[in-house]
Amino acid sequence: METLLTFTPSFPTFFLMFLFAYLFAFFVIFRNWSPKHRSEASSCLMSLTHGTPAVIMATHAIIQAPTPRTFASPNVTGQNFVLEFSIAYFVVDLLHYMVFHPNDVLFIAHHLATLYVFVTCRYVVHHGALAILVLLVLAEVTSACQNVRSLVSLMKADVPTAKKLYEFLSPPFYVFYSVSRGILGTFVVYKMGVFYVSGAANNMIPRWAWISWMVVIVSAVLISILWVLNLWKEWYRERSHRAQKKVK
C-alpha cells in the first residue's frame, strides 16, 4: 500500500528538471534580456517543456488505463507519473511568481489551487486522476501556441518581426483556447459534476475532496473564459481602431 503524502523518486527528479530548465533559460538563453522580461521569458520557456509533454503523457495514461474507466477509478502508475510531472512544474513556476511577481495574486492563487487538486488526487485520495488528466490535456494543449505568443509579445516593441508573429498567432490562439477550455472544458466539468452529485464516487472519493475539486475547477474554467473573452474584446477593439484609421 502506498504511504500517504510520501513523494516517490519521480517528483524530485521532475522538480530538478524544471528548475534546471528555468535557470538555464534565465542565466544562459535570456541572459542579455532586460530584467523586466528576463524572468517572464524563462517561465515561458519552462512552460514549453511541460505543456506538450504533459498532453502526450496524459493522453497515453488515459488510453492505457484499465477498463471500466470512470471519474472515480483508482489512479494507476502512469496517471500518478503525469500528476507528479505537473506538480513539479507548478511548484517551480509558483516559486518564480513568489520571487519575481509576489503581487500577482491571481496567478499565485491559480497555482496553489491547481497544486491542491493534483496533490490531494495523487497522495491523499488515490482516485479520480482520469478526470484531472482529461482537464490537464484540455488546459495544456494550447500551451505551445500560448507560450510562443507570450515570448514574442515580450519582443514586439523592439522587433518588428516579433510584432507580426504576435499578431498572426493571436486569433488562432484565441479560437483554440476558446474551444479547448471554454467549450470542451466546460463540458467535461459538467460531466464531472453530474457524476459526483449522482453518488457514483461514493466510497472511493471523499465528499470533501470532490466538492473542493469542483469548486477549484469551476472557478478556473470561469476565469479562463473571462480571460479569453477579454482578449477577444481587445483584439476586436484594435481591429476597429485600425479600420477607422484607414478610413480617415
C-alpha positions as CSV (number, residue, x, y, z in Angstrom):
1,M,0.0,0.0,0.0
2,E,1.3,3.5,-0.9
3,T,2.2,5.7,2.0
4,L,0.1,8.8,2.2
5,L,1.8,12.1,1.4
6,T,5.1,10.4,0.5
7,F,6.8,11.7,-2.6
8,T,8.2,9.0,-4.9
9,P,11.6,9.5,-6.6
10,S,10.0,10.9,-9.7
11,F,8.9,14.1,-8.0
12,P,12.3,15.4,-7.0
13,T,13.7,14.3,-10.4
14,F,11.0,16.3,-12.2
15,F,11.4,19.2,-9.8
16,L,15.2,19.4,-10.5
17,M,14.5,19.1,-14.3
18,F,12.1,22.1,-14.4
19,L,14.3,24.1,-12.0
20,F,17.3,23.4,-14.4
21,A,15.2,24.4,-17.4
22,Y,14.2,27.7,-15.7
23,L,17.8,28.5,-14.5
24,F,19.3,27.6,-17.9
25,A,16.8,29.9,-19.6
26,F,17.4,32.7,-17.1
27,F,21.2,32.6,-17.0
28,V,22.0,31.4,-20.5
29,I,19.3,31.8,-23.1
30,F,17.9,35.1,-21.9
31,R,20.9,36.5,-20.1
32,N,21.0,39.6,-22.3
33,W,17.3,40.4,-22.0
34,S,16.2,43.3,-19.8
35,P,15.4,42.5,-16.2
36,K,11.8,43.4,-16.9
37,H,11.3,40.5,-19.3
38,R,14.1,38.0,-18.4
39,S,12.2,36.1,-15.6
40,E,8.9,36.0,-17.6
41,A,10.7,34.6,-20.7
42,S,12.3,32.0,-18.5
43,S,8.9,31.0,-17.2
44,C,7.5,30.7,-20.7
45,L,10.4,28.5,-21.8
46,M,10.0,26.2,-18.8
47,S,6.3,26.1,-19.5
48,L,7.1,24.8,-23.0
49,T,9.0,21.9,-21.5
50,H,5.9,21.0,-19.5
51,G,2.8,21.7,-21.7
52,T,3.1,19.5,-24.8
53,P,4.9,16.6,-23.0
54,A,2.2,16.7,-20.4
55,V,-0.5,16.4,-23.1
56,I,1.2,13.4,-24.7
57,M,1.9,11.6,-21.4
58,A,-1.6,12.3,-20.0
59,T,-3.3,11.1,-23.2
60,H,-1.3,7.9,-23.1
61,A,-2.1,7.4,-19.4
62,I,-5.8,7.9,-20.1
63,I,-5.8,5.5,-23.1
64,Q,-3.8,2.8,-21.2
65,A,-5.9,3.0,-18.0
66,P,-7.7,-0.3,-17.2
67,T,-11.4,-0.5,-18.0
68,P,-14.0,0.3,-17.0
69,R,-12.8,3.9,-16.7
70,T,-14.8,6.3,-14.5
71,F,-14.1,9.6,-12.9
72,A,-13.6,7.7,-9.6
73,S,-11.3,4.9,-10.9
74,P,-8.2,4.2,-8.8
75,N,-5.1,6.0,-10.0
76,V,-2.7,3.8,-11.9
77,T,1.1,4.2,-12.2
78,G,1.0,6.1,-15.5
79,Q,-1.5,8.6,-14.2
80,N,0.5,9.2,-11.0
81,F,3.6,9.7,-13.1
82,V,1.9,12.6,-15.0
83,L,0.5,14.1,-11.9
84,E,4.0,14.2,-10.3
85,F,5.4,15.7,-13.5
86,S,2.8,18.5,-13.4
87,I,3.1,19.0,-9.6
88,A,6.9,19.6,-10.0
89,Y,6.3,22.1,-12.8
90,F,3.7,24.1,-10.9
91,V,5.9,24.2,-7.8
92,V,8.8,25.7,-9.7
93,D,6.6,28.2,-11.5
94,L,5.0,29.1,-8.2
95,L,8.4,29.9,-6.9
96,H,9.0,32.0,-9.9
97,Y,5.9,34.1,-9.2
98,M,6.6,34.4,-5.5
99,V,10.1,35.7,-6.2
100,F,9.6,37.9,-9.2
101,H,5.9,38.7,-9.1
102,P,4.7,38.5,-5.5
103,N,1.8,40.9,-6.2
104,D,0.4,38.7,-8.9
105,V,-2.2,37.3,-6.6
106,L,-4.3,35.7,-9.3
107,F,-1.6,33.5,-10.8
108,I,-0.3,32.6,-7.3
109,A,-3.8,31.6,-6.3
110,H,-4.2,29.6,-9.5
111,H,-1.0,27.7,-9.0
112,L,-1.8,27.0,-5.3
113,A,-5.4,25.8,-6.2
114,T,-4.0,23.6,-9.0
115,L,-1.4,22.1,-6.7
116,Y,-4.1,21.4,-4.2
117,V,-6.1,19.3,-6.7
118,F,-3.1,17.5,-8.1
119,V,-1.5,16.7,-4.7
120,T,-4.7,15.5,-3.0
121,C,-5.6,13.4,-6.0
122,R,-2.1,11.8,-6.1
123,Y,-1.1,11.5,-2.5
124,V,-4.3,11.5,-0.4
125,V,-7.3,10.3,-2.3
126,H,-5.6,7.9,-4.8
127,H,-8.6,8.0,-7.1
128,G,-10.0,10.4,-9.7
129,A,-6.9,11.0,-11.8
130,L,-8.7,10.3,-15.0
131,A,-10.9,13.4,-14.8
132,I,-8.0,15.5,-13.7
133,L,-5.8,14.3,-16.6
134,V,-8.6,15.0,-19.2
135,L,-8.7,18.6,-17.9
136,L,-4.9,18.8,-17.9
137,V,-4.9,17.8,-21.6
138,L,-7.5,20.5,-22.5
139,A,-5.6,23.1,-20.4
140,E,-2.1,22.3,-21.8
141,V,-3.0,21.5,-25.4
142,T,-2.8,25.3,-26.1
143,S,0.5,25.7,-24.2
144,A,2.9,25.7,-27.2
145,C,1.0,28.4,-29.0
146,Q,0.3,30.4,-25.9
147,N,4.0,30.4,-24.8
148,V,5.4,31.2,-28.2
149,R,2.9,34.1,-28.4
150,S,3.9,35.2,-24.9
151,L,7.6,35.2,-25.8
152,V,7.1,37.2,-29.0
153,S,4.9,39.6,-27.1
154,L,7.9,40.4,-24.9
155,M,9.9,41.3,-28.0
156,K,7.2,43.0,-30.2
157,A,8.1,46.6,-29.0
158,D,11.7,46.2,-30.3
159,V,11.5,43.6,-33.1
160,P,9.1,44.2,-36.0
161,T,9.1,40.5,-36.9
162,A,8.0,39.6,-33.4
163,K,5.1,42.0,-33.6
164,K,3.9,40.5,-36.9
165,L,4.2,37.0,-35.4
166,Y,2.3,38.1,-32.3
167,E,-0.5,39.5,-34.5
168,F,-0.5,36.4,-36.7
169,L,-0.7,33.9,-33.7
170,S,-3.2,35.8,-31.6
171,P,-6.5,35.0,-33.5
172,P,-5.9,31.2,-33.9
173,F,-4.7,31.0,-30.3
174,Y,-7.9,32.7,-29.1
175,V,-10.0,30.3,-31.2
176,F,-8.0,27.3,-30.0
177,Y,-8.2,28.4,-26.3
178,S,-11.9,29.2,-26.5
179,V,-12.8,25.8,-27.9
180,S,-10.5,23.7,-25.6
181,R,-11.2,25.5,-22.3
182,G,-14.4,27.4,-22.9
183,I,-16.4,24.6,-24.7
184,L,-14.7,21.2,-24.2
185,G,-13.5,22.1,-20.7
186,T,-17.0,23.3,-19.6
187,F,-18.5,20.1,-21.0
188,V,-16.0,17.9,-19.1
189,V,-16.6,19.8,-15.9
190,Y,-20.4,19.4,-16.3
191,K,-20.0,15.7,-16.7
192,M,-17.8,15.5,-13.6
193,G,-20.3,17.4,-11.6
194,V,-23.2,15.1,-12.7
195,F,-21.1,12.1,-11.9
196,Y,-20.1,13.2,-8.4
197,V,-23.5,14.5,-7.4
198,S,-25.1,11.2,-8.5
199,G,-23.2,9.5,-5.8
200,A,-21.2,7.3,-8.2
201,A,-17.9,8.3,-6.5
202,N,-19.2,7.3,-3.0
203,N,-16.7,5.1,-1.0
204,M,-13.9,6.0,-3.5
205,I,-13.6,9.7,-3.4
206,P,-14.5,11.5,-0.1
207,R,-17.1,14.2,-0.4
208,W,-14.8,16.9,0.9
209,A,-12.4,16.0,-1.9
210,W,-14.7,16.1,-4.9
211,I,-16.6,19.1,-3.7
212,S,-13.3,21.1,-3.2
213,W,-12.1,19.9,-6.6
214,M,-15.2,21.1,-8.3
215,V,-15.0,24.5,-6.6
216,V,-11.4,24.9,-7.8
217,I,-12.1,23.6,-11.3
218,V,-15.3,25.5,-11.9
219,S,-13.5,28.7,-10.7
220,A,-10.6,28.0,-13.0
221,V,-12.8,27.5,-16.0
222,L,-14.8,30.6,-15.4
223,I,-11.6,32.7,-15.0
224,S,-10.2,31.2,-18.2
225,I,-13.4,32.1,-20.1
226,L,-13.4,35.7,-18.8
227,W,-9.7,35.9,-19.7
228,V,-10.1,34.8,-23.3
229,L,-13.3,37.0,-23.6
230,N,-11.2,40.0,-22.6
231,L,-8.6,39.0,-25.2
232,W,-11.3,38.8,-27.9
233,K,-12.5,42.3,-26.9
234,E,-9.0,43.8,-27.1
235,W,-8.5,42.2,-30.5
236,Y,-11.8,43.5,-31.8
237,R,-11.1,46.9,-30.4
238,E,-7.7,47.0,-32.1
239,R,-9.2,45.8,-35.4
240,S,-11.9,48.5,-35.2
241,H,-9.3,51.2,-34.4
242,R,-7.2,50.2,-37.5
243,A,-10.2,50.2,-39.7
244,Q,-11.1,53.7,-38.6
245,K,-7.6,54.9,-39.2
246,K,-7.7,53.5,-42.8
247,V,-11.0,55.3,-43.5
248,K,-9.5,58.6,-42.3
